């Protein structure tokens, strides 16, 4: 099972997570970050973490999920596959870097390049506005979900 852990404030990350899940088909399970348990993560073979960039970092809800589940999973998920998708207002690199540092402690294995969809939201109004995932971003998310599910199914990762 591919756990697709997501958090969204303006709909961008939610749309990305839903597209990843659509690509993964029956192998994917969408789980909001605020509802994730350590058992959810233990029962998954791989992960896609999907969240917005907030103030140049992971969203608070995604960070809180890691804070809550980190120590209970130490030593139990090494080598599992992961990928990430960031809904960015600028470049998304801060959020991506923070996520990678956190999962390094779990010794997860990145199996796909980070997917960063830049929504170029730079004004307070644009930042707070509901987001629509552009077709090229949706396509990239679908492909990520397909590739992750197939890689897990085939035992490649």
Helices and strands as residue ranges (DSSP letters): E 2-6, H 12-24, G 25-27, E 28-32, G 33-35, H 38-42, E 46-54, E 57-58, H 60-73, E 81-88, H 93-106, E 109-110, E 115-118, H 124-128, H 135-154
